[in-house]
């Protein structure tokens, strides 16, 4: 036992004795503490905080991140239609990923729960369609809960279906979308739902999202599995699961996707 720990133990014992004496005398605290507090009494030194090296360029992955896509390959992804097959989307110029409409979504090989995610996306260069028909995709956390990806730049749609909404659940606080020829960023803090031993819901999922550096979801409660029709709910307990990107028939583009387990 080091000197500081011994000192804290003696201080705690002395304080306990003092409190017992006070209780016997009616519980009145002394006007002056028998042992004045010192700065060292509230200093915690061990264990030392782990070092993580941040990226040199803002938005790039820190040293402890799992790289899900860096422009070079899709080794971390599979076809959502058949997870025994490789992801069917197209890598462009060893730089970014583009949805191949009609090929189906893609899912990570690894499963995740609580996590921090960075993702960059762009609407198709050619602006076509309107409302939900422009640059539509989605990020599905635990393969169930959708953070909407959409070209919401000068494109009106229902508020709980636009970019950065929890789809058909919670609208974003503001619309921070950039133009179709620019890249957007999502920085996400996701807390997975908790379930009791008997399978009942204990705590709903929560999410915080920065869209292009702007707070758009602030520790928002996710009310359940994303449904296109019907109210969202938590029908059954589950654990960690894959992250999916949606094929919604638009050539939405992605780059620089990384994740940190929390």
DRENPA-3360 file (N, C-alpha, C; in nm, 2 decimals, always signed):
BEGIN
1 = XXXXXXXX = +0.09/-0.12/+0.00/+0.00/+0.00/+0.00/+0.09/+0.12/+0.00 ~ +0.07/+0.22/-0.10/+0.15/+0.34/-0.10/+0.10/+0.44/+0.00 ~ +0.18/+0.54/+0.02/+0.16/+0.64/+0.12/+0.02/+0.71/+0.10 ~ -0.01/+0.74/-0.03/-0.13/+0.81/-0.06/-0.25/+0.73/-0.02 ~ -0.25/+0.60/-0.06/-0.36/+0.51/-0.03/-0.38/+0.49/+0.12 ~ -0.26/+0.48/+0.20/-0.27/+0.47/+0.34/-0.33/+0.59/+0.40 ~ -0.29/+0.71/+0.35/-0.35/+0.83/+0.40/-0.50/+0.84/+0.38 ~ -0.55/+0.80/+0.26/-0.69/+0.80/+0.24/-0.77/+0.71/+0.33;
9 = XXXXXXXX = -0.71/+0.59/+0.35/-0.77/+0.49/+0.44/-0.79/+0.55/+0.58 ~ -0.68/+0.61/+0.63/-0.68/+0.67/+0.77/-0.78/+0.78/+0.77 ~ -0.78/+0.86/+0.67/-0.88/+0.97/+0.66/-1.02/+0.92/+0.67 ~ -1.05/+0.82/+0.59/-1.19/+0.76/+0.58/-1.22/+0.71/+0.72 ~ -1.13/+0.63/+0.79/-1.16/+0.58/+0.92/-1.19/+0.69/+1.02 ~ -1.10/+0.79/+1.02/-1.12/+0.90/+1.11/-1.26/+0.97/+1.09 ~ -1.29/+0.99/+0.96/-1.42/+1.05/+0.93/-1.54/+0.97/+0.98 ~ -1.53/+0.83/+0.96/-1.63/+0.74/+1.00/-1.65/+0.75/+1.15;
17 = XXXXXXXX = -1.54/+0.75/+1.23/-1.55/+0.76/+1.37/-1.61/+0.89/+1.42 ~ -1.57/+1.00/+1.35/-1.63/+1.13/+1.38/-1.78/+1.13/+1.35 ~ -1.82/+1.07/+1.24/-1.97/+1.06/+1.21/-2.04/+0.98/+1.31 ~ -1.98/+0.87/+1.36/-2.05/+0.79/+1.46/-2.07/+0.87/+1.59 ~ -1.96/+0.94/+1.62/-1.98/+1.03/+1.74/-2.08/+1.13/+1.72 ~ -2.09/+1.19/+1.61/-2.20/+1.29/+1.58/-2.33/+1.23/+1.59 ~ -2.35/+1.11/+1.54/-2.48/+1.04/+1.54/-2.53/+1.02/+1.69 ~ -2.43/+0.98/+1.77/-2.46/+0.95/+1.91/-2.50/+1.08/+1.98;
25 = XXXXXXXX = -2.45/+1.20/+1.94/-2.47/+1.32/+2.00/-2.59/+1.40/+1.93 ~ -2.66/+1.33/+1.84/-2.77/+1.39/+1.78/-2.75/+1.42/+1.63 ~ -2.64/+1.39/+1.57/-2.62/+1.40/+1.43/-2.58/+1.54/+1.39 ~ -2.53/+1.63/+1.48/-2.50/+1.76/+1.44/-2.35/+1.76/+1.39 ~ -2.32/+1.80/+1.26/-2.19/+1.81/+1.21/-2.10/+1.92/+1.28 ~ -1.97/+1.89/+1.30/-1.89/+2.00/+1.36/-1.88/+2.12/+1.27 ~ -1.86/+2.23/+1.33/-1.84/+2.36/+1.26/-1.71/+2.36/+1.18 ~ -1.61/+2.29/+1.23/-1.48/+2.28/+1.16/-1.45/+2.14/+1.14;
33 = XXXXXXXX = -1.41/+2.10/+1.02/-1.37/+1.96/+0.99/-1.25/+1.92/+1.07 ~ -1.25/+1.80/+1.13/-1.14/+1.75/+1.21/-1.01/+1.73/+1.12 ~ -1.03/+1.71/+1.00/-0.92/+1.69/+0.91/-0.95/+1.76/+0.77 ~ -0.89/+1.88/+0.76/-0.92/+1.96/+0.63/-0.89/+1.88/+0.51 ~ -0.97/+1.90/+0.41/-0.94/+1.83/+0.28/-0.81/+1.89/+0.21 ~ -0.74/+1.80/+0.14/-0.62/+1.84/+0.07/-0.64/+1.80/-0.08 ~ -0.57/+1.87/-0.17/-0.59/+1.84/-0.31/-0.57/+1.69/-0.35 ~ -0.47/+1.63/-0.28/-0.44/+1.49/-0.31/-0.55/+1.39/-0.28;
41 = XXXXXXXX = -0.64/+1.43/-0.19/-0.75/+1.34/-0.15/-0.85/+1.32/-0.27 ~ -0.85/+1.40/-0.37/-0.95/+1.39/-0.48/-0.87/+1.36/-0.61 ~ -0.75/+1.32/-0.60/-0.67/+1.29/-0.72/-0.67/+1.14/-0.74 ~ -0.71/+1.09/-0.86/-0.71/+0.95/-0.90/-0.60/+0.93/-1.00 ~ -0.50/+0.85/-0.97/-0.39/+0.83/-1.06/-0.39/+0.70/-1.14 ~ -0.45/+0.60/-1.08/-0.45/+0.46/-1.14/-0.59/+0.41/-1.17 ~ -0.61/+0.34/-1.27/-0.51/+0.31/-1.38/-0.50/+0.43/-1.47 ~ -0.38/+0.44/-1.54/-0.36/+0.55/-1.63/-0.45/+0.54/-1.75;
49 = XXXXXXXX = -0.50/+0.66/-1.80/-0.59/+0.66/-1.91/-0.51/+0.61/-2.04 ~ -0.58/+0.52/-2.11/-0.52/+0.46/-2.23/-0.49/+0.57/-2.34 ~ -0.38/+0.56/-2.41/-0.35/+0.66/-2.51/-0.40/+0.61/-2.65 ~ -0.48/+0.70/-2.72/-0.52/+0.67/-2.85/-0.46/+0.79/-2.94 ~ -0.40/+0.75/-3.05/-0.34/+0.86/-3.13/-0.44/+0.91/-3.23 ~ -0.48/+1.04/-3.22/-0.57/+1.09/-3.32/-0.51/+1.10/-3.46 ~ -0.60/+1.11/-3.56/-0.56/+1.12/-3.69/-0.50/+1.26/-3.72 ~ -0.40/+1.27/-3.81/-0.34/+1.40/-3.84/-0.44/+1.49/-3.92;
57 = XXXXXXXX = -0.53/+1.42/-3.99/-0.63/+1.50/-4.07/-0.76/+1.48/-4.00 ~ -0.83/+1.58/-3.98/-0.96/+1.58/-3.91/-1.06/+1.49/-3.99 ~ -1.12/+1.39/-3.92/-1.21/+1.30/-3.99/-1.16/+1.17/-4.02 ~ -1.02/+1.16/-4.03/-0.96/+1.03/-4.05/-0.96/+0.95/-3.93 ~ -0.93/+0.82/-3.94/-0.95/+0.73/-3.83/-0.84/+0.74/-3.72 ~ -0.87/+0.74/-3.59/-0.77/+0.73/-3.49/-0.71/+0.59/-3.48 ~ -0.61/+0.58/-3.39/-0.53/+0.46/-3.39/-0.61/+0.33/-3.35 ~ -0.71/+0.35/-3.28/-0.79/+0.23/-3.23/-0.91/+0.19/-3.31;
65 = XXXXXXXX = -0.93/+0.26/-3.42/-1.05/+0.24/-3.50/-1.04/+0.11/-3.59 ~ -1.16/+0.06/-3.62/-1.17/-0.05/-3.72/-1.20/+0.02/-3.85 ~ -1.12/+0.00/-3.95/-1.14/+0.06/-4.08/-1.24/-0.03/-4.16 ~ -1.36/+0.03/-4.19/-1.46/-0.05/-4.26/-1.45/-0.02/-4.41 ~ -1.40/+0.10/-4.45/-1.38/+0.12/-4.59/-1.28/+0.24/-4.61 ~ -1.17/+0.22/-4.68/-1.07/+0.33/-4.70/-1.05/+0.36/-4.85 ~ -1.14/+0.30/-4.93/-1.12/+0.33/-5.08/-1.06/+0.22/-5.16 ~ -0.99/+0.13/-5.09/-0.91/+0.03/-5.16/-0.98/-0.11/-5.18;
73 = XXXXXXXX = -1.07/-0.15/-5.09/-1.13/-0.28/-5.10/-1.26/-0.28/-5.01 ~ -1.33/-0.39/-5.03/-1.46/-0.42/-4.96/-1.44/-0.54/-4.88 ~ -1.32/-0.57/-4.82/-1.30/-0.69/-4.75/-1.38/-0.70/-4.62 ~ -1.43/-0.59/-4.57/-1.50/-0.59/-4.44/-1.65/-0.60/-4.47 ~ -1.69/-0.62/-4.59/-1.84/-0.62/-4.63/-1.88/-0.74/-4.70 ~ -2.01/-0.77/-4.70/-2.06/-0.88/-4.77/-2.19/-0.84/-4.84 ~ -2.24/-0.92/-4.93/-2.38/-0.89/-4.99/-2.48/-0.91/-4.88 ~ -2.58/-0.82/-4.87/-2.69/-0.84/-4.78/-2.78/-0.95/-4.82;
81 = XXXXXXXX = -2.79/-0.97/-4.95/-2.88/-1.08/-5.00/-2.82/-1.21/-4.97 ~ -2.69/-1.23/-4.97/-2.63/-1.36/-4.94/-2.49/-1.33/-4.88 ~ -2.48/-1.34/-4.75/-2.36/-1.30/-4.68/-2.24/-1.39/-4.71 ~ -2.26/-1.49/-4.79/-2.15/-1.58/-4.83/-2.08/-1.52/-4.95 ~ -2.14/-1.41/-5.01/-2.09/-1.35/-5.13/-2.03/-1.22/-5.10 ~ -1.94/-1.17/-5.18/-1.88/-1.04/-5.16/-1.98/-0.93/-5.19 ~ -1.95/-0.81/-5.13/-2.03/-0.69/-5.15/-2.03/-0.66/-5.30 ~ -2.15/-0.63/-5.36/-2.16/-0.61/-5.50/-2.15/-0.47/-5.55;
89 = XXXXXXXX = -2.11/-0.37/-5.46/-2.11/-0.23/-5.50/-1.97/-0.20/-5.57 ~ -1.96/-0.09/-5.63/-1.85/-0.05/-5.71/-1.75/+0.05/-5.64 ~ -1.62/+0.01/-5.65/-1.52/+0.11/-5.60/-1.48/+0.19/-5.72 ~ -1.48/+0.32/-5.70/-1.45/+0.42/-5.80/-1.31/+0.49/-5.77 ~ -1.22/+0.47/-5.86/-1.09/+0.54/-5.86/-1.01/+0.52/-5.73 ~ -1.03/+0.40/-5.67/-0.96/+0.37/-5.54/-0.98/+0.48/-5.44 ~ -1.10/+0.54/-5.44/-1.13/+0.65/-5.36/-1.26/+0.64/-5.28 ~ -1.37/+0.60/-5.36/-1.50/+0.60/-5.29/-1.58/+0.48/-5.35;
97 = XXXXXXXX = -1.69/+0.45/-5.28/-1.78/+0.34/-5.31/-1.91/+0.40/-5.36 ~ -1.96/+0.32/-5.46/-2.09/+0.37/-5.52/-2.19/+0.25/-5.52 ~ -2.31/+0.28/-5.48/-2.42/+0.18/-5.49/-2.44/+0.14/-5.63 ~ -2.45/+0.01/-5.65/-2.50/-0.05/-5.78/-2.65/-0.08/-5.76 ~ -2.73/+0.01/-5.82/-2.88/+0.00/-5.80/-2.93/-0.14/-5.84 ~ -3.01/-0.20/-5.76/-3.06/-0.33/-5.78/-2.98/-0.45/-5.73 ~ -2.86/-0.42/-5.69/-2.77/-0.53/-5.64/-2.80/-0.57/-5.50 ~ -2.87/-0.48/-5.42/-2.90/-0.51/-5.28/-2.80/-0.44/-5.19;
105 = XXXXXXXX = -2.84/-0.43/-5.06/-2.75/-0.36/-4.97/-2.63/-0.44/-4.93 ~ -2.54/-0.38/-4.85/-2.42/-0.45/-4.81/-2.41/-0.44/-4.65 ~ -2.35/-0.54/-4.59/-2.34/-0.55/-4.45/-2.20/-0.58/-4.41 ~ -2.16/-0.54/-4.29/-2.03/-0.57/-4.23/-2.02/-0.72/-4.20 ~ -1.90/-0.77/-4.21/-1.88/-0.91/-4.16/-1.88/-0.91/-4.01 ~ -1.83/-0.81/-3.94/-1.83/-0.81/-3.80/-1.96/-0.75/-3.74 ~ -1.99/-0.79/-3.62/-2.11/-0.75/-3.55/-2.07/-0.65/-3.44 ~ -2.16/-0.55/-3.42/-2.13/-0.44/-3.32/-2.25/-0.41/-3.24;
113 = XXXXXXXX = -2.22/-0.35/-3.12/-2.32/-0.29/-3.04/-2.29/-0.14/-3.02 ~ -2.26/-0.10/-2.90/-2.22/+0.04/-2.87/-2.10/+0.08/-2.96 ~ -2.11/+0.19/-3.02/-2.00/+0.23/-3.11/-2.00/+0.37/-3.15 ~ -1.88/+0.42/-3.20/-1.87/+0.55/-3.26/-1.84/+0.52/-3.41 ~ -1.91/+0.59/-3.50/-1.90/+0.57/-3.64/-1.87/+0.70/-3.71 ~ -1.78/+0.70/-3.80/-1.76/+0.81/-3.90/-1.78/+0.76/-4.04 ~ -1.86/+0.83/-4.11/-1.90/+0.79/-4.25/-1.91/+0.92/-4.33 ~ -1.86/+0.91/-4.45/-1.88/+1.02/-4.55/-1.96/+0.98/-4.67;
121 = XXXXXXXX = -2.05/+1.06/-4.71/-2.14/+1.02/-4.82/-2.17/+1.14/-4.91 ~ -2.20/+1.11/-5.04/-2.24/+1.21/-5.13/-2.36/+1.16/-5.21 ~ -2.45/+1.25/-5.25/-2.56/+1.22/-5.34/-2.50/+1.19/-5.48 ~ -2.57/+1.12/-5.56/-2.53/+1.11/-5.70/-2.50/+1.24/-5.77 ~ -2.39/+1.24/-5.85/-2.35/+1.37/-5.92/-2.47/+1.42/-6.00 ~ -2.54/+1.33/-6.07/-2.65/+1.38/-6.15/-2.78/+1.38/-6.06 ~ -2.84/+1.50/-6.05/-2.95/+1.52/-5.97/-3.08/+1.48/-6.04 ~ -3.14/+1.37/-5.99/-3.26/+1.32/-6.05/-3.36/+1.29/-5.94;
129 = XXXXXXXX = -3.49/+1.30/-5.97/-3.59/+1.26/-5.88/-3.62/+1.37/-5.78 ~ -3.71/+1.34/-5.68/-3.74/+1.43/-5.58/-3.79/+1.36/-5.46 ~ -3.80/+1.43/-5.35/-3.84/+1.37/-5.22/-3.75/+1.25/-5.19 ~ -3.81/+1.13/-5.17/-3.74/+1.01/-5.13/-3.66/+0.95/-5.25 ~ -3.68/+1.00/-5.37/-3.61/+0.95/-5.48/-3.48/+1.01/-5.52 ~ -3.42/+1.09/-5.43/-3.30/+1.16/-5.46/-3.19/+1.12/-5.36 ~ -3.09/+1.04/-5.41/-2.97/+1.01/-5.32/-3.01/+0.93/-5.20 ~ -3.11/+0.84/-5.21/-3.16/+0.77/-5.09/-3.07/+0.65/-5.06;
137 = XXXXXXXX = -3.04/+0.63/-4.94/-2.97/+0.51/-4.88/-3.00/+0.51/-4.73 ~ -2.93/+0.44/-4.66/-2.95/+0.44/-4.51/-2.85/+0.36/-4.44 ~ -2.81/+0.40/-4.32/-2.72/+0.33/-4.24/-2.80/+0.26/-4.13 ~ -2.80/+0.12/-4.13/-2.87/+0.05/-4.03/-2.78/+0.00/-3.92 ~ -2.80/+0.04/-3.80/-2.73/+0.00/-3.68/-2.79/-0.13/-3.63 ~ -2.70/-0.22/-3.60/-2.74/-0.36/-3.56/-2.84/-0.41/-3.65 ~ -2.83/-0.37/-3.78/-2.92/-0.43/-3.89/-3.06/-0.40/-3.87 ~ -3.10/-0.30/-3.78/-3.24/-0.28/-3.75/-3.28/-0.13/-3.75;
145 = XXXXXXXX = -3.19/-0.04/-3.70/-3.23/+0.09/-3.67/-3.17/+0.19/-3.77 ~ -3.25/+0.26/-3.85/-3.20/+0.33/-3.97/-3.17/+0.48/-3.94 ~ -3.05/+0.52/-3.97/-3.02/+0.66/-3.98/-3.03/+0.69/-4.13 ~ -3.12/+0.78/-4.17/-3.15/+0.81/-4.31/-3.03/+0.88/-4.38 ~ -3.01/+0.83/-4.50/-2.91/+0.90/-4.59/-3.00/+0.94/-4.71 ~ -3.00/+1.07/-4.75/-3.08/+1.12/-4.85/-3.02/+1.26/-4.90 ~ -3.05/+1.29/-5.03/-3.01/+1.42/-5.08/-3.12/+1.52/-5.03 ~ -3.10/+1.58/-4.92/-3.20/+1.68/-4.87/-3.16/+1.82/-4.90;
153 = XXXXXXXX = -3.07/+1.84/-5.00/-3.03/+1.98/-5.04/-3.14/+2.03/-5.13 ~ -3.21/+2.13/-5.09/-3.32/+2.19/-5.17/-3.42/+2.08/-5.22 ~ -3.45/+1.99/-5.13/-3.53/+1.87/-5.17/-3.63/+1.84/-5.05 ~ -3.75/+1.89/-5.06/-3.85/+1.87/-4.95/-3.90/+1.73/-4.95 ~ -3.91/+1.68/-4.83/-3.97/+1.55/-4.80/-4.03/+1.55/-4.66 ~ -4.09/+1.44/-4.62/-4.14/+1.44/-4.48/-4.02/+1.45/-4.38 ~ -4.05/+1.53/-4.28/-3.94/+1.57/-4.19/-3.87/+1.45/-4.12 ~ -3.94/+1.34/-4.09/-3.88/+1.23/-4.03/-3.83/+1.12/-4.13;
161 = XXXXXXXX = -3.81/+1.17/-4.25/-3.76/+1.09/-4.36/-3.64/+1.16/-4.43 ~ -3.61/+1.28/-4.39/-3.50/+1.35/-4.46/-3.36/+1.31/-4.40 ~ -3.26/+1.36/-4.46/-3.12/+1.32/-4.42/-3.11/+1.35/-4.27 ~ -3.04/+1.25/-4.20/-3.01/+1.26/-4.06/-3.13/+1.24/-3.97 ~ -3.24/+1.20/-4.03/-3.35/+1.15/-3.94/-3.33/+1.01/-3.90 ~ -3.39/+0.97/-3.78/-3.40/+0.83/-3.75/-3.53/+0.79/-3.83 ~ -3.52/+0.72/-3.93/-3.62/+0.71/-4.03/-3.76/+0.67/-3.98 ~ -3.86/+0.75/-4.01/-4.00/+0.73/-3.97/-4.01/+0.74/-3.81;
169 = XXXXXXXX = -3.91/+0.80/-3.75/-3.91/+0.81/-3.60/-3.88/+0.95/-3.56 ~ -3.76/+1.00/-3.57/-3.72/+1.13/-3.52/-3.66/+1.22/-3.63 ~ -3.71/+1.34/-3.65/-3.65/+1.43/-3.75/-3.52/+1.49/-3.69 ~ -3.43/+1.53/-3.78/-3.31/+1.60/-3.73/-3.35/+1.73/-3.67 ~ -3.26/+1.79/-3.59/-3.28/+1.92/-3.53/-3.28/+2.03/-3.64 ~ -3.19/+2.01/-3.74/-3.18/+2.10/-3.85/-3.14/+2.03/-3.98 ~ -3.15/+2.09/-4.09/-3.10/+2.03/-4.22/-2.96/+2.09/-4.25 ~ -2.86/+2.00/-4.24/-2.72/+2.05/-4.26/-2.66/+1.99/-4.39;
177 = XXXXXXXX = -2.75/+1.95/-4.48/-2.70/+1.89/-4.60/-2.63/+1.98/-4.70 ~ -2.52/+1.93/-4.76/-2.44/+2.00/-4.86/-2.50/+1.97/-5.00 ~ -2.45/+2.04/-5.10/-2.50/+2.02/-5.24/-2.45/+1.88/-5.29 ~ -2.52/+1.83/-5.40/-2.48/+1.69/-5.45/-2.34/+1.67/-5.49 ~ -2.27/+1.78/-5.52/-2.13/+1.76/-5.57/-2.03/+1.77/-5.45 ~ -2.08/+1.78/-5.33/-2.00/+1.79/-5.21/-2.01/+1.67/-5.12 ~ -1.91/+1.64/-5.04/-1.92/+1.53/-4.95/-1.97/+1.57/-4.81 ~ -2.05/+1.49/-4.75/-2.11/+1.51/-4.62/-2.05/+1.41/-4.52;
185 = XXXXXXXX = -2.05/+1.45/-4.40/-2.00/+1.36/-4.29/-2.11/+1.33/-4.19 ~ -2.11/+1.21/-4.14/-2.19/+1.17/-4.02/-2.09/+1.13/-3.92 ~ -2.10/+1.18/-3.80/-2.02/+1.13/-3.68/-2.12/+1.09/-3.58 ~ -2.12/+0.96/-3.54/-2.23/+0.90/-3.47/-2.18/+0.84/-3.34 ~ -2.25/+0.86/-3.23/-2.23/+0.79/-3.11/-2.36/+0.71/-3.09 ~ -2.35/+0.58/-3.08/-2.46/+0.49/-3.08/-2.46/+0.40/-2.95 ~ -2.57/+0.40/-2.87/-2.58/+0.32/-2.76/-2.69/+0.21/-2.79 ~ -2.65/+0.09/-2.79/-2.75/-0.02/-2.82/-2.85/-0.03/-2.72;
193 = XXXXXXXX = -2.97/-0.09/-2.75/-3.07/-0.12/-2.65/-3.02/-0.23/-2.55 ~ -3.08/-0.22/-2.44/-3.05/-0.32/-2.33/-3.18/-0.41/-2.31 ~ -3.16/-0.54/-2.28/-3.27/-0.62/-2.26/-3.25/-0.70/-2.13 ~ -3.36/-0.73/-2.06/-3.35/-0.81/-1.93/-3.33/-0.95/-1.97 ~ -3.30/-1.03/-1.86/-3.27/-1.17/-1.89/-3.39/-1.25/-1.95 ~ -3.51/-1.20/-1.92/-3.62/-1.27/-1.97/-3.66/-1.22/-2.11 ~ -3.58/-1.13/-2.17/-3.60/-1.08/-2.30/-3.68/-0.95/-2.31 ~ -3.73/-0.90/-2.20/-3.81/-0.78/-2.21/-3.71/-0.66/-2.22;
201 = XXXXXXXX = -3.76/-0.55/-2.28/-3.68/-0.43/-2.30/-3.64/-0.37/-2.17 ~ -3.52/-0.33/-2.15/-3.47/-0.26/-2.03/-3.45/-0.12/-2.06 ~ -3.38/-0.09/-2.17/-3.35/+0.05/-2.21/-3.35/+0.06/-2.36 ~ -3.41/+0.16/-2.42/-3.41/+0.18/-2.56/-3.28/+0.22/-2.61 ~ -3.25/+0.20/-2.74/-3.13/+0.25/-2.81/-3.13/+0.40/-2.81 ~ -3.01/+0.46/-2.81/-2.99/+0.61/-2.82/-2.89/+0.64/-2.92 ~ -2.90/+0.76/-2.98/-2.80/+0.80/-3.08/-2.78/+0.95/-3.08 ~ -2.65/+0.99/-3.10/-2.61/+1.13/-3.12/-2.55/+1.14/-3.25;
209 = XXXXXXXX = -2.58/+1.24/-3.33/-2.53/+1.25/-3.47/-2.49/+1.39/-3.49 ~ -2.37/+1.41/-3.55/-2.32/+1.53/-3.60/-2.32/+1.52/-3.75 ~ -2.39/+1.61/-3.82/-2.40/+1.61/-3.97/-2.32/+1.73/-4.02 ~ -2.21/+1.70/-4.08/-2.12/+1.81/-4.13/-2.08/+1.90/-4.01 ~ -2.06/+1.84/-3.89/-2.02/+1.91/-3.77/-2.13/+1.98/-3.70 ~ -2.25/+1.96/-3.74/-2.37/+2.02/-3.68/-2.45/+1.92/-3.60 ~ -2.48/+1.94/-3.48/-2.55/+1.85/-3.40/-2.70/+1.84/-3.45 ~ -2.74/+1.72/-3.49/-2.87/+1.70/-3.55/-2.95/+1.60/-3.47;
217 = XXXXXXXX = -2.89/+1.51/-3.40/-2.96/+1.42/-3.31/-2.88/+1.42/-3.18 ~ -2.95/+1.46/-3.07/-2.88/+1.49/-2.94/-2.93/+1.38/-2.84 ~ -2.85/+1.27/-2.83/-2.89/+1.16/-2.74/-3.03/+1.12/-2.76 ~ -3.07/+1.11/-2.88/-3.21/+1.08/-2.92/-3.25/+0.93/-2.89 ~ -3.37/+0.91/-2.84/-3.42/+0.78/-2.81/-3.47/+0.72/-2.95 ~ -3.42/+0.60/-2.98/-3.47/+0.53/-3.09/-3.59/+0.44/-3.05 ~ -3.70/+0.45/-3.10/-3.82/+0.39/-3.05/-3.84/+0.25/-3.10 ~ -3.75/+0.20/-3.18/-3.76/+0.06/-3.21/-3.71/+0.03/-3.35;
225 = XXXXXXXX = -3.73/-0.09/-3.40/-3.69/-0.13/-3.53/-3.75/-0.04/-3.64 ~ -3.68/-0.01/-3.74/-3.73/+0.08/-3.85/-3.82/+0.00/-3.94 ~ -3.94/+0.06/-3.95/-4.04/+0.00/-4.04/-4.09/+0.11/-4.14 ~ -4.11/+0.08/-4.26/-4.16/+0.17/-4.36/-4.31/+0.20/-4.33 ~ -4.38/+0.09/-4.29/-4.52/+0.10/-4.25/-4.54/+0.05/-4.11 ~ -4.61/+0.13/-4.03/-4.63/+0.09/-3.89/-4.54/+0.15/-3.79 ~ -4.59/+0.14/-3.66/-4.51/+0.20/-3.55/-4.39/+0.12/-3.52 ~ -4.28/+0.19/-3.48/-4.16/+0.12/-3.44/-4.17/+0.05/-3.31;
233 = XXXXXXXX = -4.10/-0.06/-3.29/-4.11/-0.12/-3.16/-3.99/-0.22/-3.14 ~ -3.98/-0.28/-3.03/-3.87/-0.38/-3.00/-3.94/-0.52/-2.98 ~ -3.96/-0.59/-3.09/-4.04/-0.72/-3.07/-3.96/-0.83/-3.00 ~ -3.83/-0.82/-3.01/-3.75/-0.93/-2.94/-3.61/-0.89/-2.90 ~ -3.56/-0.95/-2.81/-3.42/-0.92/-2.76/-3.32/-0.96/-2.86 ~ -3.21/-0.89/-2.86/-3.10/-0.93/-2.95/-2.97/-0.87/-2.90 ~ -2.86/-0.92/-2.95/-2.73/-0.87/-2.91/-2.66/-0.79/-3.03 ~ -2.53/-0.79/-3.03/-2.45/-0.72/-3.13/-2.50/-0.78/-3.27;
241 = XXXXXXXX = -2.49/-0.69/-3.37/-2.53/-0.74/-3.50/-2.45/-0.65/-3.61 ~ -2.47/-0.68/-3.73/-2.40/-0.62/-3.84/-2.45/-0.48/-3.86 ~ -2.37/-0.40/-3.93/-2.41/-0.26/-3.98/-2.43/-0.28/-4.13 ~ -2.54/-0.22/-4.17/-2.58/-0.23/-4.31/-2.59/-0.10/-4.38 ~ -2.56/-0.10/-4.51/-2.59/+0.02/-4.60/-2.69/-0.02/-4.70 ~ -2.79/+0.06/-4.72/-2.90/+0.03/-4.81/-2.89/+0.06/-4.95 ~ -2.93/-0.03/-5.04/-2.95/+0.00/-5.18/-3.10/+0.04/-5.20 ~ -3.12/+0.17/-5.23/-3.25/+0.22/-5.25/-3.27/+0.27/-5.40;
249 = XXXXXXXX = -3.18/+0.21/-5.48/-3.20/+0.24/-5.63/-3.13/+0.37/-5.68 ~ -3.05/+0.44/-5.59/-2.98/+0.55/-5.63/-2.83/+0.53/-5.61 ~ -2.75/+0.60/-5.70/-2.60/+0.58/-5.70/-2.54/+0.66/-5.59 ~ -2.58/+0.65/-5.47/-2.52/+0.72/-5.36/-2.38/+0.67/-5.33 ~ -2.29/+0.76/-5.29/-2.15/+0.73/-5.28/-2.10/+0.74/-5.14 ~ -2.00/+0.66/-5.10/-1.95/+0.66/-4.96/-1.80/+0.65/-4.97 ~ -1.74/+0.70/-4.86/-1.59/+0.69/-4.84/-1.56/+0.71/-4.69 ~ -1.44/+0.67/-4.66/-1.38/+0.69/-4.52/-1.48/+0.65/-4.41;
257 = XXXXXX = -1.50/+0.52/-4.41/-1.59/+0.47/-4.31/-1.51/+0.39/-4.20 ~ -1.52/+0.44/-4.08/-1.45/+0.37/-3.97/-1.53/+0.37/-3.84 ~ -1.49/+0.28/-3.75/-1.58/+0.26/-3.63/-1.49/+0.23/-3.51 ~ -1.53/+0.28/-3.40/-1.46/+0.25/-3.27/-1.57/+0.18/-3.18 ~ -1.53/+0.06/-3.12/-1.62/+0.00/-3.03/-1.62/+0.08/-2.90 ~ -1.73/+0.09/-2.83/-1.74/+0.16/-2.71/-1.78/+0.07/-2.59;
% end
